[in-house]
Amino acid sequence: MRSSVLDAQHTIYEGIISMAILPAVDGELSIMDDHEPIYVALGKGYVRLLPVVQKTKGVSEETKPIFIRQGVARMKNNELVILVE
């Protein structure tokens, strides 16, 4: 799925991922490819993104966790947009 992490100043991350783990206000939430459309309020914590596994490498490595104070995430049409503060 396509993913973007944005704050008021710039794009923090943009790329293709297989899974995102988000700090929702009521607990962690994992979102994978083709997840149903959803809006999620985010609380303080780390956004963790797992890029798509490369067939030549064989192993997917997590990107550096992104610390956020709060935000909102929207999953729609296999695109995850995360707006953070």
C-alpha positions as CSV (number, residue, x, y, z in Angstrom):
1,M,0.0,0.0,0.0
2,R,1.1,3.6,-0.5
3,S,1.9,5.5,2.6
4,S,2.6,9.1,3.6
5,V,3.4,10.6,7.0
6,L,3.0,14.4,7.0
7,D,3.3,17.2,9.5
8,A,2.5,20.9,9.0
9,Q,6.0,21.6,7.7
10,H,6.9,18.7,5.4
11,T,6.7,15.1,4.3
12,I,8.3,12.9,6.9
13,Y,7.9,9.6,5.0
14,E,6.5,8.5,1.6
15,G,6.7,5.0,0.2
16,I,5.3,1.6,-0.3
17,I,4.7,-0.5,2.8
18,S,3.2,-3.8,3.7
19,M,2.1,-2.9,7.2
20,A,1.8,0.1,9.6
21,I,1.6,-0.1,13.4
22,L,-0.1,3.0,14.8
23,P,-0.5,4.4,18.3
24,A,-4.3,4.9,18.3
25,V,-5.7,6.7,21.3
26,D,-7.2,3.4,22.6
27,G,-4.2,1.1,21.8
28,E,-2.0,0.0,19.0
29,L,-3.5,-0.7,15.6
30,S,-2.0,-2.6,12.8
31,I,-3.0,-1.8,9.2
32,M,-2.1,-4.1,6.3
33,D,-2.7,-4.1,2.5
34,D,-6.3,-3.8,1.5
35,H,-7.6,-2.9,4.9
36,E,-11.1,-1.6,5.0
37,P,-11.5,2.2,4.9
38,I,-10.9,3.7,8.4
39,Y,-10.1,7.0,10.1
40,V,-8.2,6.7,13.4
41,A,-7.3,9.3,16.0
42,L,-3.7,8.9,17.1
43,G,-2.1,9.5,20.5
44,K,1.4,9.9,21.8
45,G,3.7,7.1,20.6
46,Y,5.6,5.7,17.7
47,V,4.4,5.1,14.1
48,R,6.2,2.0,12.8
49,L,6.2,1.2,9.1
50,L,7.3,-2.0,7.4
51,P,8.3,-1.6,3.8
52,V,7.4,-4.3,1.2
53,V,9.7,-7.3,1.2
54,Q,12.1,-7.3,-1.7
55,K,12.3,-10.7,-3.3
56,T,16.1,-10.3,-3.7
57,K,16.7,-9.4,-0.1
58,G,14.1,-11.8,1.4
59,V,13.7,-9.8,4.7
60,S,11.7,-6.7,5.4
61,E,13.2,-4.2,7.8
62,E,11.2,-1.7,9.7
63,T,11.8,1.9,9.0
64,K,13.1,4.1,11.9
65,P,10.1,4.6,14.3
66,I,8.5,8.1,14.0
67,F,7.6,9.6,17.4
68,I,4.3,11.6,17.4
69,R,2.4,13.6,20.0
70,Q,-1.0,13.2,18.2
71,G,-2.5,12.9,14.8
72,V,-5.0,11.2,12.6
73,A,-4.7,8.4,10.0
74,R,-6.9,7.6,7.0
75,M,-6.9,4.4,5.1
76,K,-8.8,4.5,1.8
77,N,-8.2,2.8,-1.6
78,N,-5.1,1.0,-0.3
79,E,-3.5,4.3,0.6
80,L,-2.6,5.3,4.2
81,V,-2.2,9.0,5.0
82,I,-1.0,9.9,8.4
83,L,-1.1,13.5,9.6
84,V,0.9,14.1,12.7
85,E,2.0,16.7,15.2
